[in-house]
Amino acid sequence: MASMVVAVGLTATAAGFAGHDVLPATNHMEPQVKQVFQSLPKLPSEKEEMLIDELCF
C-alpha cells in the first residue's frame, strides 16, 4: 500500500515537471497553429448545405 502511494506521488511529480516544460513550448507555437487552422478549408454551414441540396435535387 505504501509503495503504491509513493509510486503515485512520483508519477504526479514527473507529470508536473513535464507540464512545466511543455507549456512554454506551446505558447511559442501558438501563431503557427493558428496559421494552420486558418489555412484549412471551411466546412459549409447548415444554410449552405440546404442550398446545395435544393440545387442538386
CYANA upper distance limits for C-alpha pairs under 8 A (distance plus 0.5 A):
  1 MET  CA      5 VAL  CA      7.03
  2 ALA  CA      6 VAL  CA      6.80
  3 SER  CA      7 ALA  CA      6.61
  4 MET  CA      8 VAL  CA      6.67
  5 VAL  CA      9 GLY  CA      6.62
  6 VAL  CA     10 LEU  CA      6.65
  7 ALA  CA     11 THR  CA      6.63
  8 VAL  CA     12 ALA  CA      6.65
  9 GLY  CA     13 THR  CA      6.67
 10 LEU  CA     14 ALA  CA      6.62
 11 THR  CA     15 ALA  CA      6.66
 12 ALA  CA     16 GLY  CA      6.67
 13 THR  CA     17 PHE  CA      6.84
 14 ALA  CA     18 ALA  CA      6.65
 15 ALA  CA     19 GLY  CA      6.51
 16 GLY  CA     20 HIS  CA      6.62
 17 PHE  CA     21 ASP  CA      7.02
 18 ALA  CA     22 VAL  CA      6.68
 19 GLY  CA     23 LEU  CA      6.55
 20 HIS  CA     24 PRO  CA      8.04
 21 ASP  CA     25 ALA  CA      7.62
 22 VAL  CA     26 THR  CA      6.93
 23 LEU  CA     27 ASN  CA      7.00
 24 PRO  CA     28 HIS  CA      6.96
 25 ALA  CA     29 MET  CA      6.99
 26 THR  CA     30 GLU  CA      6.72
 29 MET  CA     33 VAL  CA      6.80
 30 GLU  CA     34 LYS  CA      6.70
 31 PRO  CA     35 GLN  CA      6.72
 32 GLN  CA     36 VAL  CA      6.83
 33 VAL  CA     37 PHE  CA      6.85
 34 LYS  CA     38 GLN  CA      6.67
 35 GLN  CA     39 SER  CA      6.72
 36 VAL  CA     40 LEU  CA      7.06
 44 PRO  CA     48 GLU  CA      6.19
 44 PRO  CA     49 GLU  CA      6.68
 45 SER  CA     49 GLU  CA      6.71
 46 GLU  CA     50 MET  CA      6.78
 47 LYS  CA     51 LEU  CA      6.78
 48 GLU  CA     52 ILE  CA      6.66
 49 GLU  CA     53 ASP  CA      6.64
 50 MET  CA     54 GLU  CA      6.70
 51 LEU  CA     55 LEU  CA      6.72
 52 ILE  CA     56 CYS  CA      6.60
 53 ASP  CA     57 PHE  CA      6.73
